Amino acid sequence: MPLPVACDPWALETLTSYVRIPSVSAQGRGIDESCEFLSRTFAGLGFRVERIATAGHPVLLAERVAPGARRSIVFYNHYDVQPPEPLELWSSPPFETVVRDGRIWGRGVADNKANLIVRLAAVRDLLARRPDLPVTLRFLVEGEEEIGSPNLGAFVATHLHRFRSDLCIWENGARTLDGRLELILGCKGVLHLELALHSLGADQHSSRGAILPSAPWRLVWVLAGLKDADERVRIQGFYDPVRATTPADREVLAQIPFDEAALRAQYGARGWLGGRTGIDLRHRLFCEPAVNINGLTSGYQGKGNKTVLPSSASAKLDVRLVPDQTPEGVRSLLRGHLDRSGFPDVEITHAQGYPPARTPVDHPIIRRVARAAEAATGKTPVPIPMMPASGPMYLFADHMPLVGVGTGNPDSRAHAPDENITVEDFRLGQEVIVHLLEEMAGD
Amino acid sequence: MPLPVACDPWALETLTSYVRIPSVSAQGRGIDESCEFLSRTFAGLGFRVERIATAGHPVLLAERVAPGARRSIVFYNHYDVQPPEPLELWSSPPFETVVRDGRIWGRGVADNKANLIVRLAAVRDLLARRPDLPVTLRFLVEGEEEIGSPNLGAFVATHLHRFRSDLCIWENGARTLDGRLELILGCKGVLHLELALHSLGADQHSSRGAILPSAPWRLVWVLAGLKDADERVRIQGFYDPVRATTPADREVLAQIPFDEAALRAQYGARGWLGGRTGIDLRHRLFCEPAVNINGLTSGYQGKGNKTVLPSSASAKLDVRLVPDQTPEGVRSLLRGHLDRSGFPDVEITHAQGYPPARTPVDHPIIRRVARAAEAATGKTPVPIPMMPASGPMYLFADHMPLVGVGTGNPDSRAHAPDENITVEDFRLGQEVIVHLLEEMAGD
C-alpha cells in the first residue's frame, strides 16, 4: 500500500494492525486480542499498562507519569466497534485498512480506532523530541462503548482516583464542512421512559366509548399536558435546575456553521420548531431540554377501520436534559405532575438514562485546546456546547473538564458500511494532539 | 326431534329448513337456494314475490295487498349469515337446528333467520283466522347485511315507493334480563376516519426533536383539540344539529334496565365517563354523540427504547352521530376546525359512515307496537331510543317510522359459535307479531 505523502508511517501501520482485530463487542469477538495489542503498543511508548477486569470486557488503564508534571491529561477511547454487517455493502473488506481517494476505509477508523492511534502517534512524536515533557499522560480504553458501556459507571466509581486529570479528551470529534475542528464540550442527558395506561379489562365495541373511559384519549390528554404547541414543557419545576446561558455561550453558538435552508431541505421539514432561527435555533438544539415522543401505540392499526374501544395505550418518550437536570429528578417531577393532574393511574415504566455533561466554553483549559486546534488547522475551531444526543460522558465530565476533538468528517459513516476518515484528518488529528500536549506543558 | 310444547310446529319446521341453507354472503354460498326457499314460502302464504337483482346478491320483495287496508307494514330482514368458523367451537353442527336446554341452536337463528320465520308464522297464524285482515303486508329480505349492505342504498333509492309503509319492523331485537321486550327505535350514525400527519421526509434521531417538527406531538395536539378531558367535543358547530331530548325521551331512559355496578365490574372500568350515573349515563349512551379513538400509531412500538423522531403519525377515529348530525356535515366541520386551529396539513382519510336513524318514542304508531309487546309478554316493553352502535337503518327510518323487535336474548352469540335463541323467545316473537298485526288493523 503506497503511503500518502503527509501521513506518519508509524501511525498508519499501527492503525492497520489495530483495524485488523475484529473487536465487535456485541459479538464478543477480538476482546483479548485488542487488549494484548494495545498493551504492547502502550508499553512500547513507555506507559505502565494495567488490564482491569469488569463484569464485562476489560478496561485498559495506561499511564506515563512525568516527574514534576505541570498538568495531567486523560484520553478516553474504546477498543470495540460496531458489527460490520451488512458485509455486501462494503466496497472493501471491513477489517482491512484501505487508503483510497484521500480517505482511509475500515470498520472502526472513525469510531474510534484512528482517534486513539493519532493520540498515541502524537505522544510518540512529541516524546521523541521532548522526553521530559512535563505532562502526565493517561489513557483509559474500554471495550463496551458500542453496547452501551454497561460497566463503565462501576469502573469509574472504583478507579476515578487513578485517572482523574486536569483535562479529559473524549473519544471522538469531527471537522465541519468548512474545515474547522469541532470542540465537543459535553452532551445532553436523556431520560427514556414509557407511559402506559390501562382503562378496561378488555377491548370493547367503540359504541361503548360514549360511557367508558378511553385509554387512548387519556394518553392524548396526558401528553398534551406535558407539552403544548408552544413547545414549553409544562411539568412543574422542569426548567428550575436549568443553568442560565452565558454571553460566552451565545458567542460560541453564533460561530457554529448551520445552513438552515440546506438542513431544512435535507430533513424535508416545512420549518423549524416554534419558528426559531439563527442563534435562537442553535440554542434550542445545543442548550435546551426537550421532550420527544418516540412512539405511540393503541388499539387497531391495520388497514381500514375497526370499531374498537382500546383498553390500553402507551407512549415511548425521551427527555433530553441539560445541566443541572437529572434523569431521577425529571422522573420524580413527572410522577408528581401526573398525580396532581388527574393521572395517578398512568404508569411510568422503562425509565433509564444519563445525566447531561458539560464543560463551560470559557473554562481556561478549553482555551488551551482551542489554541492547539487553531495552531494545527490554521482555522478558529468551533466549540459545541453540548451534543444534542446523549451518552455516558458525565461519568468523566462530572469530575474534570472534558472536550471531544477528533478525526471524523460529515460523511464518516460511523456504524455503517464504508466507514472512513480522510487522510488529512488523520494527519491533522495527530498534529492537534502534539500542539495540545505542548499547550498542557506551558505556563 | 321432539317438539317443545309451546312451539308452532310449522315455524320450527320452516326454521329448520331455512337454517340448513348455508347462506354465507361473505363466501357467496347458499344465495340462490335461499331466494328459492323464501320465494316458495312467501308464495305459500299468498304473497306476490319478486326477486330483484342488485350489483351483489338479489333482494326479495314480497307483498300481500289487503283490499281496503287500514295500514301497511314492512318487515326488513336478511337471508345471509356470518361464516360459521371456527367450526370446532360449535356444540352441534352450525347448519342443523338443534333444540336443547330450552334453546334453539344454529348459525343465523338469532341473526336473523328466526326473526323472519316468526313473522311469517304470525302472518300464517293470523290470516288463517282473519283472511280479510285490513293490513297490507310487505317483506324486504336482502342478502348482504353481513358484508355491510353495500347495495342496499341503491336498492332503496330505486324501489322505496314499492315498500314504503306506515311502519317498518327492523330485523332484530331482544328481551332484557328481566324478560321485557326491547323496542329499538333507531341507531346512532357513525363517521369513520383517519387523521394522518407527515412532518419530515424520513425518521430522524430524536435528538433532532429539539428543533424539528414532530408528527406524534402534532397528532397529540390535534386530538386534544378535538376533545378535552371534560368530554365535550370542541369542533365548532358539532352540537348545533343535535335534536333536543324530550321529556318523553327521559322517561324511556329511566325505564331501561342498567345495572351500573354489575356492568362496571364486567367492563373492568374504574368508573363511568365524566362520573355520570342514572339517567344522565343512559342519556350519553343512547342519545349523545361521541368521538372515539380506535387506534393510535407512530414511530417505534417494539421492546425497549429507540431514540427516534418519527416522521409520521396517525389516528383512527369513529364519531358516533345522533339526529340531525350527518357524516358529511361532521367531516366538513372537522376540516374547518383543523384548518382554523393550525393543522391544515392534517389529512382526513378513509372517511365513510352512516347517518343516524331515529323514530320518536312518542310516535303514535310506536304506541301500537308497545301495546302488542305488552299483550304478548304481560310486561311493559323497554323502548331504546337509539342503539349505541350504527348501521344502515337510516335508509328506512328516514322514510317511515321504524322499530326493531325480535327474538334475541343477552346470550344469543350472534356472529359467534353456538348462536342460539330461547324456545320461549321463539314462541313470544310470533305472538308479538300476531298482536302487532291486530293493532295495525285496529282504529
Interface residues (C-beta under 8 A of the other chain):
Chain A: K188 V190 H192 E194 S199 L200 G201 A202 Q204 H205 S206 S207 R208 G209 A210 I211 L212 P213 S214 P216 W217 R218 L219 V220 W221 L223 A224 K227 D228 A229 Q266 Y267 G268 A269 R270 G271 W272 L273 R276 L281 R284 L285 E288 A290 N292 I293 N294 G295 L296 T297 S298 G299 Y300 Q301 G304 N305 K306 T307 V308 L309 P310 S311 A313 A315 K316 D318 R320 G342 D345 H350 M387 P388 A389 S390
Chain B: K188 V190 H192 E194 S199 L200 G201 A202 Q204 H205 S206 S207 R208 G209 A210 I211 L212 P213 S214 P216 W217 R218 L219 V220 W221 L223 A224 K227 D228 A229 Q266 Y267 G268 A269 R270 G271 W272 L273 R276 L281 R284 L285 E288 A290 N292 I293 N294 G295 L296 T297 S298 G299 Y300 Q301 G304 N305 K306 T307 V308 L309 P310 S311 A313 A315 K316 D318 R320 G342 D345 H350 Q352 M387 P388 A389 S390
